[in-house]
Amino acid sequence: MTLTLTGRARTSAPASAPAPEATATAPAPAPRRPAGREADGLAVASFVLGLVGLLAFNLLLGPTAIVMALLSLARRTRRPGRAYLGLALGVADLAVLAVLVTVNGTVSWNLGG
């Protein structure tokens, strides 16, 4: 005789055999954070990194902002506006870097004459 219990097939013991001891169930998994929260954090981080990257470390922060924005959009963030702004600012960081390299021949700011 076969009994189905939570999707697993189990055979029952014959009536004359003693009943097996009850086995302990696996502990419940830890509660998971909603996926949207992580994507929202990535969107905000990409925005902040893109904004800071306009002023300093645009070689590092620009691509980082772009990657974080794309990840948050792929994970369906609830803040797509911030993700798109982070993406635009990351691209602007790289554009500023290209202008600096073209004008000054260096990847650093030179505000003095």
C-alpha positions, -999 to +999 in steps of 0.1 A: +000+000+000+014+035-009+005+067+009+014+101-005+025+126+021+037+161+011+046+150-024+067+120-014+056+084-018+059+064+014+051+028+020+032+020+051+043-007+074+022-039+077-004-038+104+014-064+125+047-045+125+053-018+152+049+018+140+082+035+132+092+065+154+081+099+142+110+116+124+118+152+132+109+176+104+135+199+089+136+234+104+117+261+086+139+282+063+149+316+076+126+344+064+139+359+032+139+396+024+117+406-005+136+407-038+124+442-045+142+457-015+176+445-027+169+459-062+157+492-047+190+494-028+210+488-060+190+515-078+197+541-050+234+530-048+238+534-086+223+569-084+246+580-056+277+565-071+269+581-105+264+614-088+297+612-068+315+599-099+309+632-117+332+649-092+358+622-083+369+587-093+348+587-125+369+559-140+358+536-112+324+549-101+310+554-136+311+517-147+301+506-112+270+528-114+261+514-148+264+478-136+244+484-105+216+502-124+214+474-150+212+448-122+184+467-104+165+470-136+169+433-143+157+425-108+126+446-114+131+474-089+102+495-077+123+526-083+131+524-120+135+562-122+165+561-098+180+532-117+177+551-150+192+582-134+221+560-121+225+546-155+225+581-171+249+594-145+273+565-150+274+572-187+279+609-180+308+599-157+324+581-187+317+611-210+334+635-185+363+611-183+366+611-221+365+649-222+391+651-195+414+628-214+409+646-246+414+681-233+440+676-206+456+644-217+451+630-182+424+614-161+425+640-134+408+673-129+429+704-135+410+735-124+439+758-121+455+775-151 
